[in-house]
Amino acid sequence: MTSAANDLPTLEVRNLETHFFTRAGVLRAVNDVSFSVKRGEIMGLVGESGSGKSVTGFSIMGMVDAPGRIVGGEVRFQGQDLRQLDESAMRDLRGNRIAMIFQDPMMTLNPVLRIETQMVESVLAHDKVDRAEARRRAVEALGLVGISSPEERLRAYPHQFSGGMRQRVAIAIAMLHKPELIIADEPTTALDVTIQAQILHEAQKLCRRYDTAMIWITHDLSVVAGLADRVCVMYAGQLVEGGQVDAVLDHPLHPYTAGLIGSVPSQNMRGRRLTQIPGMTPSLLRLPKGCPFQARCDRAHDDCAQVPVSRELIPGRWVRCFYPCETEAVP
């Protein structure tokens, strides 16, 4: 790989627009979203359920089903716009150079096939190696995600694994080809805290080892705090804030980010009511004019009836807001 290629972000999303054309109207699930992820970097994408996080991930993978459609923007993988590729070329990339880990591991695993069959066939589909080498890679991948006795486990069926073990297998399959990009869509949400911590550690270790870029989609700020290098906050289909994870979580600029952090139980004094963001997320079918957060924001002014644009207030820190939170204490 040339030096110029090394300087390119692994992924660059520019002004991405993904809409769903329903009988009730056009649902703007992803609305003018832009970000980039470098080699070896883990970016957290956080927000409430329904904010557009998962649709962003599926849009990058080219897996948006009807009535959804990408209607604008670019998705550049190492400089190449994936939107210009046909389905055959995208299939060659998926599972090979780009992989996705789903919230439900059974979206990856076939319940009637042994783990060995699924992993070996995945290797053979993309690489010209013999079956023995493919099996060796499968054993190695299971070992990398902390599965003991991988030789024995290969002969098992998915139903013989616990939920946490199935998710580890799904991560191992995603890592089989040492992809340059992994999109993880809330893969630890349904797992207990101990298993979650182990999987986060393995994911972080694998990214560092292979210089893999990763987008970790979640609604859990504590997961992002311990895993990610950078974080982007999503609300009503738009990215509203981004920056280094410690800077964003310690000194949020957007009122929505501040509200999310304030609503975490550990941020509230014992015996007091939890801090809440008032109101509800607006329907993506009927977004208000201007800032979609204005009806819930205690900092809103008349200007907020206009559409705010992203601006860099501090080097490496950007926000989509006319009246961001006080910045005096921001480093």
Phi and psi in degrees as GROMACS dihedral restraints (atoms count N, CA, C in turn):
[ dihedral_restraints ]
;  ai    aj    ak    al  type     phi  dphi    fc
    3     4     5     6     1   -74.3    20    10
    4     5     6     7     1   163.8    20    10
    6     7     8     9     1   -61.4    20    10
    7     8     9    10     1   -39.4    20    10
    9    10    11    12     1   -62.5    20    10
   10    11    12    13     1   -39.3    20    10
   12    13    14    15     1   -66.7    20    10
   13    14    15    16     1   -36.7    20    10
   15    16    17    18     1   -63.8    20    10
   16    17    18    19     1   -30.3    20    10
   18    19    20    21     1   -75.7    20    10
   19    20    21    22     1   -19.4    20    10
   21    22    23    24     1   -72.1    20    10
   22    23    24    25     1   142.0    20    10
   24    25    26    27     1   -61.0    20    10
   25    26    27    28     1   146.8    20    10
   27    28    29    30     1   -61.6    20    10
   28    29    30    31     1   -41.2    20    10
   30    31    32    33     1  -134.0    20    10
   31    32    33    34     1   135.6    20    10
   33    34    35    36     1  -135.1    20    10
   34    35    36    37     1   116.6    20    10
   36    37    38    39     1  -104.2    20    10
   37    38    39    40     1   127.4    20    10
   39    40    41    42     1  -124.0    20    10
   40    41    42    43     1   116.9    20    10
   42    43    44    45     1    49.7    20    10
   43    44    45    46     1    45.1    20    10
   45    46    47    48     1   -69.9    20    10
   46    47    48    49     1   133.4    20    10
   48    49    50    51     1  -130.5    20    10
   49    50    51    52     1   119.3    20    10
   51    52    53    54     1  -126.5    20    10
   52    53    54    55     1   119.8    20    10
   54    55    56    57     1  -117.9    20    10
   55    56    57    58     1   151.5    20    10
   57    58    59    60     1  -114.1    20    10
   58    59    60    61     1   124.2    20    10
   60    61    62    63     1   -97.8    20    10
   61    62    63    64     1    96.5    20    10
   63    64    65    66     1  -107.7    20    10
   64    65    66    67     1   170.0    20    10
   66    67    68    69     1   -63.7    20    10
   67    68    69    70     1   -28.4    20    10
   69    70    71    72     1   -82.0    20    10
   70    71    72    73     1   -10.5    20    10
   72    73    74    75     1   136.7    20    10
   73    74    75    76     1  -171.5    20    10
   75    76    77    78     1   -91.7    20    10
   76    77    78    79     1   120.6    20    10
   78    79    80    81     1   -98.0    20    10
   79    80    81    82     1   115.0    20    10
   81    82    83    84     1   -89.5    20    10
   82    83    84    85     1    83.1    20    10
   84    85    86    87     1   -70.8    20    10
   85    86    87    88     1   -37.5    20    10
   87    88    89    90     1  -128.1    20    10
   88    89    90    91     1   120.5    20    10
   90    91    92    93     1  -128.6    20    10
   91    92    93    94     1    95.8    20    10
   93    94    95    96     1    61.6    20    10
   94    95    96    97     1    58.1    20    10
   96    97    98    99     1  -100.4    20    10
   97    98    99   100     1   129.4    20    10
   99   100   101   102     1  -136.7    20    10
  100   101   102   103     1   134.5    20    10
  102   103   104   105     1  -167.8    20    10
  103   104   105   106     1   170.9    20    10
  105   106   107   108     1  -140.1    20    10
  106   107   108   109     1   156.8    20    10
  108   109   110   111     1  -134.6    20    10
  109   110   111   112     1   128.5    20    10
  111   112   113   114     1   -89.8    20    10
  112   113   114   115     1   168.6    20    10
  114   115   116   117     1   -59.5    20    10
  115   116   117   118     1   134.1    20    10
  117   118   119   120     1    74.5    20    10
  118   119   120   121     1     3.2    20    10
  120   121   122   123     1   -96.9    20    10
  121   122   123   124     1   142.6    20    10
  123   124   125   126     1  -110.7    20    10
  124   125   126   127     1   119.4    20    10
  126   127   128   129     1  -109.3    20    10
  127   128   129   130     1   126.8    20    10
  129   130   131   132     1   -87.9    20    10
  130   131   132   133     1   135.1    20    10
  132   133   134   135     1  -117.6    20    10
  133   134   135   136     1   109.3    20    10
  135   136   137   138     1  -119.7    20    10
  136   137   138   139     1   157.7    20    10
  138   139   140   141     1   161.4    20    10
  139   140   141   142     1   170.2    20    10
  141   142   143   144     1   -67.1    20    10
  142   143   144   145     1   164.4    20    10
  144   145   146   147     1   -59.4    20    10
  145   146   147   148     1   135.8    20    10
  147   148   149   150     1    86.6    20    10
  148   149   150   151     1     6.3    20    10
  150   151   152   153     1   -81.5    20    10
  151   152   153   154     1   -12.7    20    10
  153   154   155   156     1   108.8    20    10
  154   155   156   157     1     7.3    20    10
  156   157   158   159     1   -62.9    20    10
  157   158   159   160     1   -53.1    20    10
  159   160   161   162     1   -65.9    20    10
  160   161   162   163     1   -37.8    20    10
  162   163   164   165     1   -63.8    20    10
  163   164   165   166     1   -34.6    20    10
  165   166   167   168     1   -60.4    20    10
  166   167   168   169     1   -45.6    20    10
  168   169   170   171     1   -62.0    20    10
  169   170   171   172     1   -46.0    20    10
  171   172   173   174     1   -66.4    20    10
  172   173   174   175     1   -31.9    20    10
  174   175   176   177     1   -65.3    20    10
  175   176   177   178     1   -42.4    20    10
  177   178   179   180     1   -61.1    20    10
  178   179   180   181     1   -40.2    20    10
  180   181   182   183     1   -77.1    20    10
  181   182   183   184     1    -9.1    20    10
  183   184   185   186     1    70.0    20    10
  184   185   186   187     1    36.1    20    10
  186   187   188   189     1  -121.4    20    10
  187   188   189   190     1    32.7    20    10
  189   190   191   192     1   -86.3    20    10
  190   191   192   193     1   120.5    20    10
  192   193   194   195     1   -91.9    20    10
  193   194   195   196     1   156.6    20    10
  195   196   197   198     1   -59.4    20    10
  196   197   198   199     1   143.4    20    10
  198   199   200   201     1   -86.5    20    10
  199   200   201   202     1    16.4    20    10
  201   202   203   204     1   -83.0    20    10
  202   203   204   205     1   153.1    20    10
  204   205   206   207     1  -159.9    20    10
  205   206   207   208     1   137.6    20    10
  207   208   209   210     1   -75.3    20    10
  208   209   210   211     1   120.9    20    10
  210   211   212   213     1  -109.0    20    10
  211   212   213   214     1    -6.6    20    10
  213   214   215   216     1  -169.4    20    10
  214   215   216   217     1   162.0    20    10
  216   217   218   219     1    97.2    20    10
  217   218   219   220     1  -178.8    20    10
  219   220   221   222     1  -130.1    20    10
  220   221   222   223     1   146.8    20    10
  222   223   224   225     1  -126.0    20    10
  223   224   225   226     1    98.8    20    10
  225   226   227   228     1  -101.2    20    10
  226   227   228   229     1   120.2    20    10
  228   229   230   231     1  -106.8    20    10
  229   230   231   232     1   110.2    20    10
  231   232   233   234     1    50.0    20    10
  232   233   234   235     1    43.7    20    10
  234   235   236   237     1    89.3    20    10
  235   236   237   238     1   -12.2    20    10
  237   238   239   240     1   -98.9    20    10
  238   239   240   241     1   129.2    20    10
  240   241   242   243     1   -76.7    20    10
  241   242   243   244     1   110.9    20    10
  243   244   245   246     1   -64.8    20    10
  244   245   246   247     1   -23.0    20    10
  246   247   248   249     1   -69.3    20    10
  247   248   249   250     1   -16.0    20    10
  249   250   251   252     1   -90.0    20    10
  250   251   252   253     1    -6.0    20    10
  252   253   254   255     1   -87.1    20    10
  253   254   255   256     1   148.2    20    10
  255   256   257   258     1   -82.0    20    10
  256   257   258   259     1   174.4    20    10
  258   259   260   261     1   -63.5    20    10
  259   260   261   262     1   -35.2    20    10
  261   262   263   264     1   -63.9    20    10
  262   263   264   265     1   -43.9    20    10
  264   265   266   267     1   -66.2    20    10
  265   266   267   268     1   -37.3    20    10
  267   268   269   270     1   -66.7    20    10
  268   269   270   271     1   -37.1    20    10
  270   271   272   273     1   -62.8    20    10
  271   272   273   274     1   -36.6    20    10
  273   274   275   276     1   -65.0    20    10
  274   275   276   277     1   -33.1    20    10
  276   277   278   279     1   -78.0    20    10
  277   278   279   280     1   -42.7    20    10
  279   280   281   282     1   -63.9    20    10
  280   281   282   283     1   133.0    20    10
  282   283   284   285     1    80.1    20    10
  283   284   285   286     1   -12.9    20    10
  285   286   287   288     1  -108.6    20    10
  286   287   288   289     1   -71.8    20    10
  288   289   290   291     1   -97.3    20    10
  289   290   291   292     1   -20.7    20    10
  291   292   293   294     1  -128.2    20    10
  292   293   294   295     1   131.5    20    10
  294   295   296   297     1  -132.0    20    10
  295   296   297   298     1   155.8    20    10
  297   298   299   300     1  -129.6    20    10
  298   299   300   301     1   136.3    20    10
  300   301   302   303     1  -110.0    20    10
  301   302   303   304     1   122.9    20    10
  303   304   305   306     1   -92.8    20    10
  304   305   306   307     1   160.4    20    10
  306   307   308   309     1   -60.2    20    10
  307   308   309   310     1   -40.2    20    10
  309   310   311   312     1  -100.8    20    10
  310   311   312   313     1   112.3    20    10
  312   313   314   315     1   -61.9    20    10
  313   314   315   316     1   -19.7    20    10
  315   316   317   318     1   -73.6    20    10
  316   317   318   319     1    -6.8    20    10
  318   319   320   321     1   -75.1    20    10
  319   320   321   322     1   -18.4    20    10
  321   322   323   324     1   -97.6    20    10
  322   323   324   325     1   -38.0    20    10
  324   325   326   327     1   -96.0    20    10
  325   326   327   328     1   139.0    20    10
  327   328   329   330     1   -89.6    20    10
  328   329   330   331     1   121.4    20    10
  330   331   332   333     1   -67.5    20    10
  331   332   333   334     1   -17.5    20    10
  333   334   335   336     1  -102.7    20    10
  334   335   336   337     1     3.9    20    10
  336   337   338   339     1  -116.6    20    10
  337   338   339   340     1   143.1    20    10
  339   340   341   342     1   -62.9    20    10
  340   341   342   343     1   152.8    20    10
  342   343   344   345     1   -57.0    20    10
  343   344   345   346     1   -40.4    20    10
  345   346   347   348     1   -57.4    20    10
  346   347   348   349     1   -47.5    20    10
  348   349   350   351     1   -58.2    20    10
  349   350   351   352     1   -45.1    20    10
  351   352   353   354     1   -67.6    20    10
  352   353   354   355     1   -41.4    20    10
  354   355   356   357     1   -74.7    20    10
  355   356   357   358     1   -42.2    20    10
  357   358   359   360     1   -64.2    20    10
  358   359   360   361     1   -43.6    20    10
  360   361   362   363     1   -65.1    20    10
  361   362   363   364     1   -32.8    20    10
  363   364   365   366     1   -63.9    20    10
  364   365   366   367     1   -40.8    20    10
  366   367   368   369     1   -66.4    20    10
  367   368   369   370     1   -46.9    20    10
  369   370   371   372     1   -65.6    20    10
  370   371   372   373     1   -25.9    20    10
  372   373   374   375     1   -68.5    20    10
  373   374   375   376     1   -24.5    20    10
  375   376   377   378     1  -117.3    20    10
  376   377   378   379     1   -23.4    20    10
  378   379   380   381     1  -123.2    20    10
  379   380   381   382     1   143.0    20    10
  381   382   383   384     1   -87.7    20    10
  382   383   384   385     1    78.0    20    10
  384   385   386   387     1  -129.8    20    10
  385   386   387   388     1   163.2    20    10
  387   388   389   390     1   -81.3    20    10
  388   389   390   391     1   170.6    20    10
  390   391   392   393     1   -64.2    20    10
  391   392   393   394     1   -33.6    20    10
  393   394   395   396     1   -64.7    20    10
  394   395   396   397     1   -42.3    20    10
  396   397   398   399     1   -67.0    20    10
  397   398   399   400     1   -39.4    20    10
  399   400   401   402     1   -61.9    20    10
  400   401   402   403     1   -40.2    20    10
  402   403   404   405     1   -67.8    20    10
  403   404   405   406     1   -39.0    20    10
  405   406   407   408     1   -59.9    20    10
  406   407   408   409     1   -42.7    20    10
  408   409   410   411     1   -63.6    20    10
  409   410   411   412     1   -38.7    20    10
  411   412   413   414     1   -64.3    20    10
  412   413   414   415     1   -43.4    20    10
  414   415   416   417     1   -61.9    20    10
  415   416   417   418     1   -44.4    20    10
  417   418   419   420     1   -60.8    20    10
  418   419   420   421     1   -43.2    20    10
  420   421   422   423     1   -64.4    20    10
  421   422   423   424     1   -40.7    20    10
  423   424   425   426     1   -64.5    20    10
  424   425   426   427     1   -38.7    20    10
  426   427   428   429     1   -64.9    20    10
  427   428   429   430     1   -36.7    20    10
  429   430   431   432     1   -63.8    20    10
  430   431   432   433     1   -30.6    20    10
  432   433   434   435     1   -95.0    20    10
  433   434   435   436     1    14.5    20    10
  435   436   437   438     1    84.1    20    10
  436   437   438   439     1    20.1    20    10
  438   439   440   441     1   -88.1    20    10
  439   440   441   442     1   119.9    20    10
  441   442   443   444     1   -76.2    20    10
  442   443   444   445     1   156.2    20    10
  444   445   446   447     1    48.0    20    10
  445   446   447   448     1    55.8    20    10
  447   448   449   450     1   -60.4    20    10
  448   449   450   451     1   -33.0    20    10
  450   451   452   453     1   -59.7    20    10
  451   452   453   454     1   -44.2    20    10
  453   454   455   456     1   -70.7    20    10
  454   455   456   457     1   -40.4    20    10
  456   457   458   459     1   -65.8    20    10
  457   458   459   460     1   -27.7    20    10
  459   460   461   462     1   -59.0    20    10
  460   461   462   463     1   -29.5    20    10
  462   463   464   465     1   -83.7    20    10
  463   464   465   466     1    -3.4    20    10
  465   466   467   468     1   -85.0    20    10
  466   467   468   469     1   163.4    20    10
  468   469   470   471     1   -98.2    20    10
  469   470   471   472     1   157.8    20    10
  471   472   473   474     1   -54.4    20    10
  472   473   474   475     1   -35.6    20    10
  474   475   476   477     1   -69.5    20    10
  475   476   477   478     1   -12.0    20    10
  477   478   479   480     1   -87.8    20    10
  478   479   480   481     1     2.2    20    10
  480   481   482   483     1  -107.6    20    10
  481   482   483   484     1   152.6    20    10
  483   484   485   486     1   -73.9    20    10
  484   485   486   487     1   169.9    20    10
  486   487   488   489     1   -58.3    20    10
  487   488   489   490     1   -42.5    20    10
  489   490   491   492     1   -66.3    20    10
  490   491   492   493     1   -38.2    20    10
  492   493   494   495     1   -69.0    20    10
  493   494   495   496     1   -38.3    20    10
  495   496   497   498     1   -62.1    20    10
  496   497   498   499     1   -39.5    20    10
  498   499   500   501     1   -67.4    20    10
  499   500   501   502     1   -36.1    20    10
  501   502   503   504     1   -62.5    20    10
  502   503   504   505     1   -40.2    20    10
  504   505   506   507     1   -63.5    20    10
  505   506   507   508     1   -41.8    20    10
  507   508   509   510     1   -61.5    20    10
  508   509   510   511     1   -39.6    20    10
  510   511   512   513     1   -67.3    20    10
  511   512   513   514     1   -40.0    20    10
  513   514   515   516     1   -60.9    20    10
  514   515   516   517     1   -41.4    20    10
  516   517   518   519     1   -63.9    20    10
  517   518   519   520     1   -40.1    20    10
  519   520   521   522     1   -63.0    20    10
  520   521   522   523     1   -30.9    20    10
  522   523   524   525     1   -92.2    20    10
  523   524   525   526     1    -2.1    20    10
  525   526   527   528     1   -53.3    20    10
  526   527   528   529     1   -41.3    20    10
  528   529   530   531     1  -100.5    20    10
  529   530   531   532     1    12.6    20    10
  531   532   533   534     1    48.7    20    10
  532   533   534   535     1    59.9    20    10
  534   535   536   537     1   -64.9    20    10
  535   536   537   538     1   156.1    20    10
  537   538   539   540     1   -78.3    20    10
  538   539   540   541     1   -21.1    20    10
  540   541   542   543     1  -142.0    20    10
  541   542   543   544     1   132.6    20    10
  543   544   545   546     1  -125.0    20    10
  544   545   546   547     1   134.0    20    10
  546   547   548   549     1  -111.4    20    10
  547   548   549   550     1   116.7    20    10
  549   550   551   552     1  -108.4    20    10
  550   551   552   553     1   112.2    20    10
  552   553   554   555     1   -97.7    20    10
  553   554   555   556     1    88.7    20    10
  555   556   557   558     1    46.7    20    10
  556   557   558   559     1    52.2    20    10
  558   559   560   561     1   -73.8    20    10
  559   560   561   562     1   -11.5    20    10
  561   562   563   564     1  -113.5    20    10
  562   563   564   565     1     8.8    20    10
  564   565   566   567     1   -59.0    20    10
  565   566   567   568     1   -40.2    20    10
  567   568   569   570     1   -91.0    20    10
  568   569   570   571     1     7.7    20    10
  570   571   572   573     1  -103.4    20    10
  571   572   573   574     1   156.1    20    10
  573   574   575   576     1   -71.7    20    10
  574   575   576   577     1   164.9    20    10
  576   577   578   579     1   -61.9    20    10
  577   578   579   580     1   -38.8    20    10
  579   580   581   582     1   -64.7    20    10
  580   581   582   583     1   -48.8    20    10
  582   583   584   585     1   -64.5    20    10
  583   584   585   586     1   -38.9    20    10
  585   586   587   588     1   -58.1    20    10
  586   587   588   589     1   -46.3    20    10
  588   589   590   591     1   -62.6    20    10
  589   590   591   592     1   -38.6    20    10
  591   592   593   594     1   -65.1    20    10
  592   593   594   595     1   -43.0    20    10
  594   595   596   597     1   -68.1    20    10
  595   596   597   598     1   -39.5    20    10
  597   598   599   600     1   -61.0    20    10
  598   599   600   601     1   -41.4    20    10
  600   601   602   603     1   -63.2    20    10
  601   602   603   604     1   -44.1    20    10
  603   604   605   606     1   -64.8    20    10
  604   605   606   607     1   -41.4    20    10
  606   607   608   609     1   -62.2    20    10
  607   608   609   610     1   -44.1    20    10
  609   610   611   612     1   -63.3    20    10
  610   611   612   613     1   -42.5    20    10
  612   613   614   615     1   -64.9    20    10
  613   614   615   616     1   -41.9    20    10
  615   616   617   618     1   -66.6    20    10
  616   617   618   619     1   -38.3    20    10
  618   619   620   621     1   -64.2    20    10
  619   620   621   622     1   -41.0    20    10
  621   622   623   624     1   -67.0    20    10
  622   623   624   625     1   -39.9    20    10
  624   625   626   627     1   -66.7    20    10
  625   626   627   628     1   -41.2    20    10
  627   628   629   630     1  -107.6    20    10
  628   629   630   631     1     7.2    20    10
  630   631   632   633     1    60.1    20    10
  631   632   633   634     1    34.1    20    10
  633   634   635   636     1   -84.0    20    10
  634   635   636   637     1   133.7    20    10
  636   637   638   639     1   -81.8    20    10
  637   638   639   640     1   142.6    20    10
  639   640   641   642     1  -138.6    20    10
  640   641   642   643     1   138.8    20    10
  642   643   644   645     1  -109.8    20    10
  643   644   645   646     1   118.8    20    10
  645   646   647   648     1  -106.6    20    10
  646   647   648   649     1   108.9    20    10
  648   649   650   651     1   -90.3    20    10
  649   650   651   652     1   126.7    20    10
  651   652   653   654     1  -160.8    20    10
  652   653   654   655     1   162.3    20    10
  654   655   656   657     1  -105.3    20    10
  655   656   657   658     1     0.6    20    10
  657   658   659   660     1  -100.2    20    10
  658   659   660   661     1   109.2    20    10
  660   661   662   663     1   -65.7    20    10
  661   662   663   664     1   -30.6    20    10
  663   664   665   666     1   -67.1    20    10
  664   665   666   667     1   -33.1    20    10
  666   667   668   669     1   -65.1    20    10
  667   668   669   670     1   -46.9    20    10
  669   670   671   672     1   -62.7    20    10
  670   671   672   673     1   -40.6    20    10
  672   673   674   675     1   -59.3    20    10
  673   674   675   676     1   -36.8    20    10
  675   676   677   678     1   -92.9    20    10
  676   677   678   679     1    -9.6    20    10
  678   679   680   681     1  -115.9    20    10
  679   680   681   682     1   -46.4    20    10
  681   682   683   684     1   -86.7    20    10
  682   683   684   685     1   156.7    20    10
  684   685   686   687     1   -88.6    20    10
  685   686   687   688     1   -43.8    20    10
  687   688   689   690     1  -127.7    20    10
  688   689   690   691     1   162.8    20    10
  690   691   692   693     1  -139.5    20    10
  691   692   693   694     1   141.9    20    10
  693   694   695   696     1  -119.6    20    10
  694   695   696   697     1   135.0    20    10
  696   697   698   699     1  -103.9    20    10
  697   698   699   700     1   130.4    20    10
  699   700   701   702     1  -115.5    20    10
  700   701   702   703     1   138.1    20    10
  702   703   704   705     1  -145.3    20    10
  703   704   705   706     1   126.4    20    10
  705   706   707   708     1    50.5    20    10
  706   707   708   709     1    44.3    20    10
  708   709   710   711     1    85.0    20    10
  709   710   711   712     1    -2.7    20    10
  711   712   713   714     1  -121.4    20    10
  712   713   714   715     1   150.3    20    10
  714   715   716   717     1   -82.8    20    10
  715   716   717   718     1   127.2    20    10
  717   718   719   720     1  -108.8    20    10
  718   719   720   721     1   -16.6    20    10
  720   721   722   723     1  -162.1    20    10
  721   722   723   724     1   151.3    20    10
  723   724   725   726     1  -159.1    20    10
  724   725   726   727     1   157.2    20    10
  726   727   728   729     1   162.0    20    10
  727   728   729   730     1  -172.8    20    10
  729   730   731   732     1   -60.7    20    10
  730   731   732   733     1   140.4    20    10
  732   733   734   735     1   -60.1    20    10
  733   734   735   736     1   -42.8    20    10
  735   736   737   738     1   -65.4    20    10
  736   737   738   739     1   -40.2    20    10
  738   739   740   741     1   -65.0    20    10
  739   740   741   742     1   -42.5    20    10
  741   742   743   744     1   -67.7    20    10
  742   743   744   745     1   -43.7    20    10
  744   745   746   747     1   -74.5    20    10
  745   746   747   748     1   -30.5    20    10
  747   748   749   750     1   -82.6    20    10
  748   749   750   751     1   -34.4    20    10
  750   751   752   753     1  -137.9    20    10
  751   752   753   754     1    71.7    20    10
  753   754   755   756     1   -63.8    20    10
  754   755   756   757     1   142.4    20    10
  756   757   758   759     1   -97.6    20    10
  757   758   759   760     1   -39.9    20    10
  759   760   761   762     1   -83.4    20    10
  760   761   762   763     1   136.8    20    10
  762   763   764   765     1   -56.8    20    10
  763   764   765   766     1   -30.7    20    10
  765   766   767   768     1   -67.1    20    10
  766   767   768   769     1   -44.0    20    10
  768   769   770   771     1   -60.9    20    10
  769   770   771   772     1   -43.8    20    10
  771   772   773   774     1   -60.9    20    10
  772   773   774   775     1   -38.6    20    10
  774   775   776   777     1   -66.5    20    10
  775   776   777   778     1   -41.0    20    10
  777   778   779   780     1   -60.6    20    10
  778   779   780   781     1   -46.7    20    10
  780   781   782   783     1   -65.9    20    10
  781   782   783   784     1   -40.3    20    10
  783   784   785   786     1   -67.1    20    10
  784   785   786   787     1   -22.3    20    10
  786   787   788   789     1   -87.7    20    10
  787   788   789   790     1    -3.6    20    10
  789   790   791   792     1   -70.9    20    10
  790   791   792   793     1   128.5    20    10
  792   793   794   795     1   -52.1    20    10
  793   794   795   796     1   -36.8    20    10
  795   796   797   798     1   -68.0    20    10
  796   797   798   799     1   -15.3    20    10
  798   799   800   801     1   -86.7    20    10
  799   800   801   802     1    -6.5    20    10
  801   802   803   804     1  -107.4    20    10
  802   803   804   805     1   145.7    20    10
  804   805   806   807     1   -70.8    20    10
  805   806   807   808     1   143.8    20    10
  807   808   809   810     1   -59.0    20    10
  808   809   810   811     1   133.1    20    10
  810   811   812   813     1    92.6    20    10
  811   812   813   814     1   -14.6    20    10
  813   814   815   816     1   -94.6    20    10
  814   815   816   817     1   155.7    20    10
  816   817   818   819     1   -65.3    20    10
  817   818   819   820     1   145.9    20    10
  819   820   821   822     1   -64.6    20    10
  820   821   822   823     1   141.4    20    10
  822   823   824   825     1   -67.7    20    10
  823   824   825   826     1   136.3    20    10
  825   826   827   828     1  -128.6    20    10
  826   827   828   829     1   149.9    20    10
  828   829   830   831     1   -84.8    20    10
  829   830   831   832     1   122.1    20    10
  831   832   833   834     1   -67.0    20    10
  832   833   834   835     1   156.1    20    10
  834   835   836   837     1    76.0    20    10
  835   836   837   838     1  -167.2    20    10
  837   838   839   840     1  -127.1    20    10
  838   839   840   841     1   156.0    20    10
  840   841   842   843     1   -61.5    20    10
  841   842   843   844     1   132.9    20    10
  843   844   845   846     1   -65.8    20    10
  844   845   846   847     1   152.2    20    10
  846   847   848   849     1   -64.9    20    10
  847   848   849   850     1   134.4    20    10
  849   850   851   852     1   -70.2    20    10
  850   851   852   853     1   -10.6    20    10
  852   853   854   855     1   -80.7    20    10
  853   854   855   856     1   -26.4    20    10
  855   856   857   858     1  -135.8    20    10
  856   857   858   859     1    65.4    20    10
  858   859   860   861     1   -69.8    20    10
  859   860   861   862     1   140.6    20    10
  861   862   863   864     1   -70.0    20    10
  862   863   864   865     1   160.5    20    10
  864   865   866   867     1   -69.5    20    10
  865   866   867   868     1   144.6    20    10
  867   868   869   870     1    81.8    20    10
  868   869   870   871     1  -143.6    20    10
  870   871   872   873     1   -71.8    20    10
  871   872   873   874     1   125.2    20    10
  873   874   875   876     1   -69.2    20    10
  874   875   876   877     1   -13.4    20    10
  876   877   878   879     1   -94.9    20    10
  877   878   879   880     1    -4.1    20    10
  879   880   881   882     1   -59.4    20    10
  880   881   882   883     1   -36.9    20    10
  882   883   884   885     1   -68.3    20    10
  883   884   885   886     1   -17.8    20    10
  885   886   887   888     1  -107.9    20    10
  886   887   888   889     1     2.1    20    10
  888   889   890   891     1  -105.3    20    10
  889   890   891   892     1   130.5    20    10
  891   892   893   894     1   -83.4    20    10
  892   893   894   895     1     0.0    20    10
  894   895   896   897     1  -107.3    20    10
  895   896   897   898     1     4.2    20    10
  897   898   899   900     1   -67.6    20    10
  898   899   900   901     1   141.7    20    10
  900   901   902   903     1  -131.0    20    10
  901   902   903   904     1  -178.1    20    10
  903   904   905   906     1   -58.3    20    10
  904   905   906   907     1   -33.4    20    10
  906   907   908   909     1   -57.6    20    10
  907   908   909   910     1   -27.9    20    10
  909   910   911   912     1   -69.8    20    10
  910   911   912   913     1    -6.3    20    10
  912   913   914   915     1   -74.6    20    10
  913   914   915   916     1   -10.4    20    10
  915   916   917   918     1   -95.9    20    10
  916   917   918   919     1   160.5    20    10
  918   919   920   921     1   -79.5    20    10
  919   920   921   922     1   118.8    20    10
  921   922   923   924     1   -74.9    20    10
  922   923   924   925     1   149.3    20    10
  924   925   926   927     1  -110.2    20    10
  925   926   927   928     1   155.7    20    10
  927   928   929   930     1   -69.0    20    10
  928   929   930   931     1   136.1    20    10
  930   931   932   933     1  -143.8    20    10
  931   932   933   934     1   145.1    20    10
  933   934   935   936     1   -88.6    20    10
  934   935   936   937     1   107.5    20    10
  936   937   938   939     1   -82.5    20    10
  937   938   939   940     1   -35.8    20    10
  939   940   941   942     1  -135.4    20    10
  940   941   942   943     1   145.9    20    10
  942   943   944   945     1   -50.0    20    10
  943   944   945   946     1   122.5    20    10
  945   946   947   948     1    83.1    20    10
  946   947   948   949     1    -0.4    20    10
  948   949   950   951     1  -125.3    20    10
  949   950   951   952     1   119.8    20    10
  951   952   953   954     1  -125.1    20    10
  952   953   954   955     1   157.3    20    10
  954   955   956   957     1  -151.0    20    10
  955   956   957   958     1   147.7    20    10
  957   958   959   960     1  -107.7    20    10
  958   959   960   961     1    82.8    20    10
  960   961   962   963     1  -164.0    20    10
  961   962   963   964     1   140.4    20    10
  963   964   965   966     1   -76.9    20    10
  964   965   966   967     1   -33.4    20    10
  966   967   968   969     1  -128.3    20    10
  967   968   969   970     1    70.4    20    10
  969   970   971   972     1   -65.3    20    10
  970   971   972   973     1   164.2    20    10
  972   973   974   975     1   -61.6    20    10
  973   974   975   976     1   159.3    20    10
  975   976   977   978     1   -54.3    20    10
  976   977   978   979     1   138.8    20    10
  978   979   980   981     1  -112.8    20    10
  979   980   981   982     1     7.4    20    10
  981   982   983   984     1   -60.6    20    10
  982   983   984   985     1   -36.7    20    10
  984   985   986   987     1   -88.7    20    10
  985   986   987   988     1    -2.6    20    10
  987   988   989   990     1   -75.5    20    10
  988   989   990   991     1   128.6    20    10
